[in-house]
Amino acid sequence: MSLFVTGTDTGVGKTHTALQLLRLLRVAGTSCAGMKPICCGDRRDAELLLAAGNGRLTIDDVNPVWLKTPAAPIVGSLVEEMNIDIEQILAAFRALQNRVEHVIVEGVGGWLVPIRPDYFVGDLAVEMGLPVLVVAQNRLGCLNHTALTVRSILQHNLRCAGVMLNPAGAGATDDVAALTNADILQKVLSVPLLSGLGENLRELPSDWRLMIDSTRKAERVDQIQGCQQIKHD
């Protein structure tokens, strides 16, 4: 099973979530690797993902495109006069899939961050054909940002594997929004709301194991339907 991790914004905890998921997958005895298709600015996220996975991989294996400009990919490509090669990214992703059981792909910023004028982060997830995990920060505005992101994922005909809320910081957990966001999201969304992945965990929580199992089953169904469609054609 592979998974695409997106956020409702930049800085909401995508990297932390991906790192903890990789750590717990390794504890469970499975082979896994992180991937950061595009880095903008430094490569710190990719370096952390590389260290969290297993297998003899290089930084270029997990981060095929590195833009030095700390801005959206479309801005970095214009400033550096560099064409972002989507096929290069997809080839790197397929290579990782052939080497490990789980590939955890961390997107760039939010779901609709532009990579090119006609191509967004969500389009990359579509080409990878991955279920999507949405990471949001538990603060005022979370309901709107999360609902918009989940709706767009479903409109792209992708499976939303779940939503995970990260704490917004000291003192933020006491406000009304932070206290009620989880309950409201469970009422208005038709996707699982997953528990947080803390550094103190020694195994994947039961709701995460259920999400992984259901995602695997959905992938098998899609594969069977795809084979049946090929035979029918």
DOTI-975188 format. One record per residue (C-alpha): residue number from 1; residue in one letter; x, y, z. Coordinates in pm, whole numbers. Each point is the difference from the previous one (the first is absolute). Layout:
(atom NUM; 'A'; (X; Y; Z))
...
***
This chain:
(atom 1; 'M'; (0; 0; 0))
(atom 2; 'S'; (119; 349; -86))
(atom 3; 'L'; (-147; 326; 124))
(atom 4; 'F'; (5; 365; -106))
(atom 5; 'V'; (16; 242; 296))
(atom 6; 'T'; (-139; 346; -69))
(atom 7; 'G'; (-79; 292; 226))
(atom 8; 'T'; (-264; 266; 31))
(atom 9; 'D'; (287; 251; -4))
(atom 10; 'T'; (375; 12; 33))
(atom 11; 'G'; (141; -52; 349))
(atom 12; 'V'; (-286; -216; 130))
(atom 13; 'G'; (216; -301; 87))
(atom 14; 'K'; (15; -214; -315))
(atom 15; 'T'; (366; -87; 48))
(atom 16; 'H'; (-44; -90; 366))
(atom 17; 'T'; (-296; -223; -86))
(atom 18; 'A'; (187; -171; -285))
(atom 19; 'L'; (306; -57; 222))
(atom 20; 'Q'; (-202; -157; 281))
(atom 21; 'L'; (-190; -219; -245))
(atom 22; 'L'; (326; -122; -152))
(atom 23; 'R'; (145; -68; 345))
(atom 24; 'L'; (-302; -205; 105))
(atom 25; 'L'; (-10; -191; -328))
(atom 26; 'R'; (363; -97; 58))
(atom 27; 'V'; (-81; -107; 357))
(atom 28; 'A'; (-270; -225; -150))
(atom 29; 'G'; (269; -168; -208))
(atom 30; 'T'; (-94; 132; -344))
(atom 31; 'S'; (229; 160; -257))
(atom 32; 'C'; (-81; 364; -69))
(atom 33; 'A'; (135; 321; -145))
(atom 34; 'G'; (-97; 363; 7))
(atom 35; 'M'; (-9; 217; -309))
(atom 36; 'K'; (2; 377; -44))
(atom 37; 'P'; (-52; 46; -375))
(atom 38; 'I'; (86; 370; 6))
(atom 39; 'C'; (200; 194; 258))
(atom 40; 'C'; (-8; 380; -2))
(atom 41; 'G'; (276; 176; 192))
(atom 42; 'D'; (205; -253; 195))
(atom 43; 'R'; (-30; -378; -7))
(atom 44; 'R'; (-54; -48; 372))
(atom 45; 'D'; (-337; -176; -38))
(atom 46; 'A'; (144; -241; -256))
(atom 47; 'E'; (304; -71; 220))
(atom 48; 'L'; (-228; -86; 293))
(atom 49; 'L'; (-218; -225; -218))
(atom 50; 'L'; (309; -174; -136))
(atom 51; 'A'; (125; -72; 351))
(atom 52; 'A'; (-342; -125; 116))
(atom 53; 'G'; (-36; -265; -269))
(atom 54; 'N'; (197; -315; -60))
(atom 55; 'G'; (185; -128; -302))
(atom 56; 'R'; (313; 130; -166))
(atom 57; 'L'; (-135; 319; -147))
(atom 58; 'T'; (154; 336; -88))
(atom 59; 'I'; (-135; 349; 48))
(atom 60; 'D'; (-67; 20; -373))
(atom 61; 'D'; (-204; -320; 18))
(atom 62; 'V'; (-243; 159; 244))
(atom 63; 'N'; (23; 358; -131))
(atom 64; 'P'; (37; 6; -379))
(atom 65; 'V'; (-71; 375; -40))
(atom 66; 'W'; (173; 263; 215))
(atom 67; 'L'; (-74; 369; -49))
(atom 68; 'K'; (218; 235; 203))
(atom 69; 'T'; (-267; 273; 17))
(atom 70; 'P'; (-206; -18; 325))
(atom 71; 'A'; (-336; 53; -167))
(atom 72; 'A'; (-264; -199; -191))
(atom 73; 'P'; (142; -229; -270))
(atom 74; 'I'; (-139; 213; -281))
(atom 75; 'V'; (183; 303; 142))
(atom 76; 'G'; (325; -189; 47))
(atom 77; 'S'; (-12; -136; -354))
(atom 78; 'L'; (-51; 349; -142))
(atom 79; 'V'; (273; 159; 212))
(atom 80; 'E'; (249; -276; -80))
(atom 81; 'E'; (-116; -42; -360))
(atom 82; 'M'; (-45; -371; 61))
(atom 83; 'N'; (-260; -229; -149))
(atom 84; 'I'; (-153; -235; 258))
(atom 85; 'D'; (9; -345; -160))
(atom 86; 'I'; (-310; -189; 116))
(atom 87; 'E'; (113; -319; -173))
(atom 88; 'Q'; (324; 11; 199))
(atom 89; 'I'; (-203; 19; 322))
(atom 90; 'L'; (-230; -286; -102))
(atom 91; 'A'; (296; -217; -102))
(atom 92; 'A'; (162; 60; 342))
(atom 93; 'F'; (-327; -92; 171))
(atom 94; 'R'; (-38; -323; -198))
(atom 95; 'A'; (361; -91; 79))
(atom 96; 'L'; (-70; 38; 373))
(atom 97; 'Q'; (-315; -211; -30))
(atom 98; 'N'; (210; -277; -149))
(atom 99; 'R'; (243; 8; 293))
(atom 100; 'V'; (-224; 26; 309))
(atom 101; 'E'; (-347; -103; 115))
(atom 102; 'H'; (-117; 346; 111))
(atom 103; 'V'; (83; 334; -163))
(atom 104; 'I'; (-115; 305; 197))
(atom 105; 'V'; (-4; 298; -236))
(atom 106; 'E'; (-4; 345; 160))
(atom 107; 'G'; (-148; 270; -222))
(atom 108; 'V'; (112; 361; -29))
(atom 109; 'G'; (-205; 238; 213))
(atom 110; 'G'; (-373; -46; -57))
(atom 111; 'W'; (-208; -196; -250))
(atom 112; 'L'; (-33; 274; -262))
(atom 113; 'V'; (351; 145; 12))
(atom 114; 'P'; (96; 59; -366))
(atom 115; 'I'; (294; -189; -144))
(atom 116; 'R'; (-52; 136; -351))
(atom 117; 'P'; (-272; 237; -131))
(atom 118; 'D'; (-215; -298; -99))
(atom 119; 'Y'; (116; -253; 261))
(atom 120; 'F'; (-52; -12; 376))
(atom 121; 'V'; (109; -221; 291))
(atom 122; 'G'; (-333; -181; -22))
(atom 123; 'D'; (70; -89; -362))
(atom 124; 'L'; (323; -168; 107))
(atom 125; 'A'; (-191; -214; 251))
(atom 126; 'V'; (-242; -96; -278))
(atom 127; 'E'; (284; -113; -226))
(atom 128; 'M'; (146; -202; 285))
(atom 129; 'G'; (-344; -150; 59))
(atom 130; 'L'; (34; 17; 378))
(atom 131; 'P'; (-247; 24; 287))
(atom 132; 'V'; (41; 331; 178))
(atom 133; 'L'; (50; 81; 368))
(atom 134; 'V'; (-94; 356; 98))
(atom 135; 'V'; (195; 165; 282))
(atom 136; 'A'; (-153; 310; 157))
(atom 137; 'Q'; (84; 218; 296))
(atom 138; 'N'; (-261; 11; 275))
(atom 139; 'R'; (-77; 371; 4))
(atom 140; 'L'; (-255; 255; -117))
(atom 141; 'G'; (-53; -45; -376))
(atom 142; 'C'; (69; -374; 11))
(atom 143; 'L'; (-359; -95; -90))
(atom 144; 'N'; (-7; 202; -320))
(atom 145; 'H'; (351; -92; -113))
(atom 146; 'T'; (-47; -370; 73))
(atom 147; 'A'; (-342; -26; -165))
(atom 148; 'L'; (126; 179; -313))
(atom 149; 'T'; (302; -229; -22))
(atom 150; 'V'; (-197; -322; 49))
(atom 151; 'R'; (-265; 110; -251))
(atom 152; 'S'; (265; 76; -261))
(atom 153; 'I'; (168; -339; 57))
(atom 154; 'L'; (-330; -179; -58))
(atom 155; 'Q'; (-68; 213; -308))
(atom 156; 'H'; (334; -125; -135))
(atom 157; 'N'; (-145; -354; 36))
(atom 158; 'L'; (256; -94; 262))
(atom 159; 'R'; (-60; -180; 327))
(atom 160; 'C'; (44; 218; 309))
(atom 161; 'A'; (149; -243; 252))
(atom 162; 'G'; (-65; 231; 292))
(atom 163; 'V'; (56; 331; 175))
(atom 164; 'M'; (242; 58; 286))
(atom 165; 'L'; (5; 307; 223))
(atom 166; 'N'; (326; 128; 143))
(atom 167; 'P'; (0; 230; 305))
(atom 168; 'A'; (41; 368; -88))
(atom 169; 'G'; (238; 86; 283))
(atom 170; 'A'; (11; 112; 360))
(atom 171; 'G'; (-328; 148; 121))
(atom 172; 'A'; (-187; -71; -324))
(atom 173; 'T'; (-158; -318; 139))
(atom 174; 'D'; (-211; 208; 238))
(atom 175; 'D'; (-196; 196; -261))
(atom 176; 'V'; (-347; -100; -115))
(atom 177; 'A'; (108; -89; -355))
(atom 178; 'A'; (272; -239; 117))
(atom 179; 'L'; (-238; -163; 246))
(atom 180; 'T'; (-274; -61; -256))
(atom 181; 'N'; (174; -46; -337))
(atom 182; 'A'; (37; -378; 28))
(atom 183; 'D'; (-366; -57; 88))
(atom 184; 'I'; (-122; 227; -278))
(atom 185; 'L'; (225; -158; -262))
(atom 186; 'Q'; (-137; -342; 93))
(atom 187; 'K'; (-351; 136; -61))
(atom 188; 'V'; (64; 172; -334))
(atom 189; 'L'; (253; -232; -167))
(atom 190; 'S'; (-43; -357; -120))
(atom 191; 'V'; (367; -93; 53))
(atom 192; 'P'; (174; -134; 313))
(atom 193; 'L'; (139; 244; 256))
(atom 194; 'L'; (326; -158; 114))
(atom 195; 'S'; (174; 30; 335))
(atom 196; 'G'; (328; 187; 30))
(atom 197; 'L'; (335; -174; -40))
(atom 198; 'G'; (211; 99; 297))
(atom 199; 'E'; (368; -75; 43))
(atom 200; 'N'; (-80; -209; 308))
(atom 201; 'L'; (-199; -261; -195))
(atom 202; 'R'; (155; -344; -39))
(atom 203; 'E'; (-251; -136; -251))
(atom 204; 'L'; (-255; 130; -246))
(atom 205; 'P'; (-332; 88; 166))
(atom 206; 'S'; (-292; -226; -86))
(atom 207; 'D'; (-174; 263; -216))
(atom 208; 'W'; (316; 37; -212))
(atom 209; 'R'; (30; -377; -41))
(atom 210; 'L'; (-365; -9; -107))
(atom 211; 'M'; (62; 280; -250))
(atom 212; 'I'; (299; -185; -149))
(atom 213; 'D'; (-196; -327; -24))
(atom 214; 'S'; (-300; 166; -165))
(atom 215; 'T'; (230; 183; -243))
(atom 216; 'R'; (169; -327; -96))
(atom 217; 'K'; (-339; -162; -60))
(atom 218; 'A'; (-111; 294; -215))
(atom 219; 'E'; (322; -29; -202))
(atom 220; 'R'; (-66; -372; -61))
(atom 221; 'V'; (-355; 74; -115))
(atom 222; 'D'; (129; 268; -238))
(atom 223; 'Q'; (258; -242; -140))
(atom 224; 'I'; (-262; -272; -56))
(atom 225; 'Q'; (-236; 245; -167))
(atom 226; 'G'; (284; 127; -216))
(atom 227; 'C'; (85; -354; -114))
(atom 228; 'Q'; (-365; -72; -72))
(atom 229; 'Q'; (-29; 318; -204))
(atom 230; 'I'; (308; -94; -205))
(atom 231; 'K'; (-148; -344; -70))
(atom 232; 'H'; (-332; 157; -95))
(atom 233; 'D'; (170; 242; -241))
***
